[in-house]
């Protein structure tokens, strides 16, 4: 009877050991899978760390240089130029300010329109450095040229100076910054835009 009891106890011990081994194998990570860093728990997936966060979208080009100039820089610089002689606070709101085509007469008019135009110009400077953009004649924007990069910086600086002038609500500051904006534009235009017939005209834009 004692022998049977000892045999039974031995079999029970062996069974327990085999069960523990099976559990350990089942819980071990598969070979080749990433292990959590030593001394800390595994990092949560990116989606869990930042709920709703999506990877930054790659910048895309949809318009040529001329379209960016006419669609963003031209109208916003004109908002600043108009404020040289017209106090933004005196511009009457449009009958429906939410549908106004003149920023100064819109729901975001007055000095806020000057601020917004400054930000628009500064942000537009980023658009001039996106790879793949071409001039209206099909030539690539010379973004690798040192002078082009300098001109883009000048535009960005002029935009932020405009923003600060709008914040100051000072007419003299706007008059001064208008000259800064004009200079930033002409520095680039004189090199890359204004081409005489002898220089090749519009077909030679974006080249030196």
WOZILIN-V878966 format. One record per run of one state. SS is the DSSP state (hx for helix, st for strand, lp for the rest). FROM is the first residue (numbers start at 1). LEN is the number of residues. If there is no record, write none. Layout:
BEGIN
SS/FROM/LEN, SS/FROM/LEN
END
This chain:
BEGIN
lp/1/1, hx/2/26, lp/28/18, hx/46/4, lp/50/15, hx/65/18, lp/83/5, hx/88/3, lp/91/6, hx/97/3, lp/100/3, hx/103/3, lp/106/5, hx/111/17, lp/128/6, st/134/1, lp/135/5, st/140/1, lp/141/5, hx/146/23, lp/169/2, hx/171/22, lp/193/4, hx/197/3, lp/200/1, hx/201/4, lp/205/4
END
